[in-house]
Amino acid sequence: MVKALYPALFFLGALLLYSIGNWSLPLIDRDEPRFAEASREMRQSGDFLIPRLNGDYRFDKPPLIYWCQVLAFDVLQENDFAARFPSAVFAALTAVATWIFSSRIFGPRVGLWSGIIFATSLQVFIHARAAVADMPLVFFFLTATWADWERLRNPRATSWWWTFYLSLGLGFLAKGPAALLPAFIAPIHSLLNRTPCHGKLRSGLLGGLVVLIVIGLWGIPALIATNGAYLQIGLGKQVLQRSLQPMESHGGAGLAGYLLFLPFYLVVSFFSFFPWCFFLPGCVKRLLAHREPDENYLLGPILIVLFVFTLIQTKLPHYVLPAYPMLAILVARRVAESKWRRILLGIALVLYLLVALVGFRVIESEFLSKSIAKTALPLISPETRTASLNYDEQSLIWYLREKTRPFHRRLDSSGFSDFMNQPGPALCVVNKESIGQVQLNSEWKTFEVSGHNFARWKVKPVLLFGLLMALPLPQPLNLVTILKE
């Protein structure tokens, strides 16, 4: 009972760390409100097969995260905190699984610090409170990796066989083909250990069938319902196109840009792994000098993830998150012996709590969509039509559809008058730079908000500590909301 209590307490502590402040930080454009709104529309329509966003199909990701968010909305209502809650739960579960897995390999002391290191890494802190699909993927990637390690130790353990293949299938439902990468760990492990790879064809084929059944129970009806569009867009655009060219400016364009960004993850992982990044050079040096067989096993998924996402042209820091549990375990062997470990942990926790409790409150007013909704929602009815002109962020739809039923429209200046002059109440949010392009009626109400668009960043010179530095900053923005009752 006592041994089971410690992981439970660790889980609750991690969940609390990832949940604090989520009620004040608005959903950040563009991905968070896309996922949240699609989950709300799934809940409203009762169609749990195909996600929809603003009334149109959304093929970007498989459905697992939407199902989890719908469940969270059922329990916690439709709000920012509930939209982020599944990510917080999966991140906390991953921290506990990292602890137990590491304890199985290197003992309880290293195991505990492995869980702590994963739970308090900067990139985990960020994505554990993001309403996106990454943390479910990381969890199932880890359980597949762990199950494969157990299978190598005891090939006759059927429970680990089922865990491995079910994790691959459920991971695919979380975020697609990246979840299948643990299937390559055993060959990489054999290569690093210079030992034969004893794969069993019959076992692999049966396991592959299990994976196909898990995916197919949703995928086949989804393909039929959309006439194959889910495969064409979800796989074609979101996987293949993302691999061959940078999407939304995430990565370098052309051959020169591609080559320039090849070391991207080696650089950003140092910062993303804060505060434990200070132990990375020593850890790498030791592993280059000498590695145990289990360390080679842990290196396998790290190398696979780095290799695959280094080759892919679209690059974002969190793409390599599935490797973080194994990285935490390798680093924990050094951290567990360091006299600085508790100091670094304390610094990280204080900084994270300050950001969550103070920082989020400070920047809350900078998120314009939520500011608009606070003023507009008491003034509008469920029948109010909504639109925007030269302000296309998804967060506006998420916050306004808390009350309104019609789907949101995006206008150009020529469509503004027709939209506003149709019978019935209407609301339109206009970029102030475009306000001169439209004709306003004196009976309409207007109000302005100013802040920043955190979906659009530009490098600008900033005076910092007496030095002029070029830093990426969110785009300043002024919006005018026009209301017709």
HELIX and SHEET records of a PDB file:
HELIX    1   1 VAL A    2  SER A   19  1                                  18    
HELIX    2   2 ASP A   31  SER A   45  1                                  15    
HELIX    3   3 LEU A   64  LEU A   76  1                                  13    
HELIX    4   4 ASP A   80  PHE A  106  1                                  27    
HELIX    5   5 PRO A  108  ALA A  119  1                                  12    
HELIX    6   6 LEU A  122  HIS A  127  1                                   6    
HELIX    7   7 ASP A  134  ARG A  153  1                                  20    
HELIX    8   8 THR A  158  LYS A  175  1                                  18    
HELIX    9   9 PRO A  177  PHE A  184  5                                   8    
HELIX   10  10 ILE A  185  ASN A  193  1                                   9    
HELIX   11  11 LEU A  201  ALA A  225  1                                  25    
HELIX   12  12 ALA A  229  ALA A  229  1                                   1    
HELIX   13  13 TYR A  230  GLN A  241  3                                  12    
HELIX   14  14 ARG A  242  LEU A  244  1                                   3    
HELIX   15  15 GLY A  254  LEU A  260  1                                   7    
HELIX   16  16 PHE A  264  SER A  272  1                                   9    
HELIX   17  17 TRP A  276  PHE A  279  5                                   4    
HELIX   18  18 LEU A  280  ALA A  289  1                                  10    
HELIX   19  19 PRO A  293  LEU A  311  1                                  19    
HELIX   20  20 PRO A  317  ALA A  323  5                                   7    
HELIX   21  21 TYR A  324  VAL A  335  1                                  12    
HELIX   22  22 ARG A  341  LEU A  354  1                                  14    
HELIX   23  23 VAL A  355  GLY A  359  3                                   5    
HELIX   24  24 PHE A  360  ILE A  363  1                                   4    
HELIX   25  25 GLU A  364  GLU A  366  5                                   3    
HELIX   26  26 LEU A  368  ALA A  376  1                                   9    
HELIX   27  27 LEU A  377  LEU A  379  5                                   3    
HELIX   28  28 GLN A  394  LEU A  400  1                                   7    
HELIX   29  29 SER A  413  GLY A  415  5                                   3    
HELIX   30  30 PHE A  416  ASN A  421  1                                   6    
HELIX   31  31 LYS A  432  GLN A  437  5                                   6    
SHEET    1   A 2 ARG A  52  LEU A  53  0                                        
SHEET    2   A 2 ASP A  56  TYR A  57 -1                                        
SHEET    1   B 5 ARG A 409  LEU A 411  0                                        
SHEET    2   B 5 ARG A 385  LEU A 389  1                                        
SHEET    3   B 5 ALA A 426  ASN A 431  1                                        
SHEET    4   B 5 LEU A 467  LYS A 484 -1                                        
SHEET    5   B 5 LYS A 445  LEU A 464 -1                                        
END                                                                             
